[in-house]
Amino acid sequence: MTMFFISRTSPFFLNSCALQSSILCTSVYRYLCQKTNIHASIFNLPHMFIKTNATFSVNSERLVYTFYKPSLKLTFINKLRTKAFVKCNRAHFSMTKKHQSHIKQLKNKQDERSQQCRKHNLLFDVCSNKDNMSVEEWKEFKDEIITSSKRRITDYSFDGTVMRAMLSRENHSLAKSFMKYLKAMGIKPNLVTVSSYMALCGQKGEDADEQEILNVYNEFCDLPSELDVVTAEGIIRGLCVTSQWREALKIVDKIHSFTNPSQNSLNAIACSAFRNRDIDCAWNTIEKIVDAKHLPGEQVYCSSIWLSKQLINNKTANGFGLMERLLNFFHANEVQMTLYVARLIKDYFEEYGTAQNSLAKWKGTFTLIERNGVCQSCGRKINPIILQTNEFETLKEAFLSHVFIGKDIFLSTTTVEFKEYCDFINNNAPFDIVVDSLNVAHAQKSQNSNALAAQLLTVVRHFAKAQKKVLVLGRKHMEYWPKKEMDTISKLSYCFFADNVSKDDYFLLYATMMSGMGSMFVSRDFMRDHLFKLHDSYLSKIFTKWLKLHQLYLVRVEKPDRVVLQGPQRFHITTQGCSQTGWHIPYIDEKAVGPLNTVTKWLCLQHTL
């Protein structure tokens, strides 16, 4: 944070507009560039003066102008208080020795950072552009890196740093030559180096040298009793491309006693289990991923589809059953796959059909689902979202007890405000519409309070014209927005303004739930934080259904006074169907995702006549 202290009596006492004038900006800018010898692109002072959010405060002696720029820490003080002086007519600044020394320190730090950047550039240039290096070249490279880093990289940490750099660049051939260098020098690689190297080998997949991986693992992997997740992940990824992939299960069991394995580790094990036709192990691992509130990676689905094809071709097991199990998993967990996986499934059905009639022909079509849930390809309507009354009551009770009135509620509000809000809702609910006012107001480019108030008023008026009972939730600082607009909003709706430090999401969800199943809320927030705070998969699914049915998304406000809203999602965006009636499978296309992250692209699989 940088502060300018300017005397009220000095010729430099200016109002906020004058302080941001281009003349002053240019003068300050030129002076600093001359004194600090730092390039303009680093500070860009005119941009900061004109466009930054600044705060002004006046006391009896001076005006304080503050803006945020951590890398520039200068304080200019008027000549009545120190030897420094400011002359507006020449825009000439003279700083005390203390400030000049501070500038020098900043410049030294910048030079040091530049040196570090050059060192990292050298490291990554070598890891990106070279395929092989001799022992002598590695020696010279090590000396250069350690010397230039000024002991930030030591003789001990050099091996791991270099191997991680090669891992990020996927340079297996250079990593192999580095391992040869370590062996020639009689250096035993540490566990970080071995882990990174095995992860690098694992990236090659079926092309990996199994014997090389196992030799490294058996020779150097003296695993400690407590293995960190990152190191374990590298070793697991390497083992999972070998015939000894079950060793990875032992490592997972080892670290499970004190922490959870990474999702990448479990993805690698699931893929390896499918490749080695251990279906039970693969699905057990997938269940572990889901229990950790994650979903398997794309490579897991691809491995499952690959195994399904292999089983059908070899006629050794029910490959069709494996595919149906995968589709049912997509349905149960609302998986929205990538376009690549959707194409694999389309090709599978068109080539193999299903278990009921493998000779029946299938046709896959990439299509759209209308807002009413009707498929544009086959004309069938997919299943709607249905929230039962008992489900809603269960959700409301759980939300109020675990989230809204949970242990952390008073980190987001105060006891007095909490009671005041509850009384307000009890006296005025139910509401038809609850508006997240700041979220709605800031859904535009302008941050001017006049524009913000006008935007909010337009939205409130839209619902008031429809004879809706509206609650506007905001913060206390909004009371200082333009009086005319805020008075009109108060007449058209009920208003509650929380403290500026309070989290209004809790208030928004509470008011909507307390207003019953017919209430809606307007917000552009996805409410993911509250989803995780329920700590229960069943409640999370109900909360997701409730959100889809009760959230209105503000797309834009058009002149004059036209409000464009994205309505609630009325149908399930998840895999639906069966082998008898066909399948509808949503997939992710980055160019076709709706405002609420709603998928608009689907794969329709149907029997051909």
PyMOL commands that set and color helices and strands:
alter all, ss='L'
color gray80, all
select helices_A, chain A and resi 16-19+22-36+40-43+45-51+97-129+135-148+158-168+172-184+191-202+205-207+210-220+229-239+247-256+263-275+279-291+298-314+319-332+339-352+389-404+409-411+415-428+437-441+449-465+476-480+483-492+504-514+528-532+537-550+590-592
alter helices_A, ss='H'
color red, helices_A
select strands_A, chain A and resi 2-7+55-58+62-67+75-76+85-87+92-94+337-338+362-367+433-436+470-475+494-498+520-522+551-558+562-566+576-578+582-588+601-607
alter strands_A, ss='S'
color yellow, strands_A
deselect
rebuild
show_as cartoon
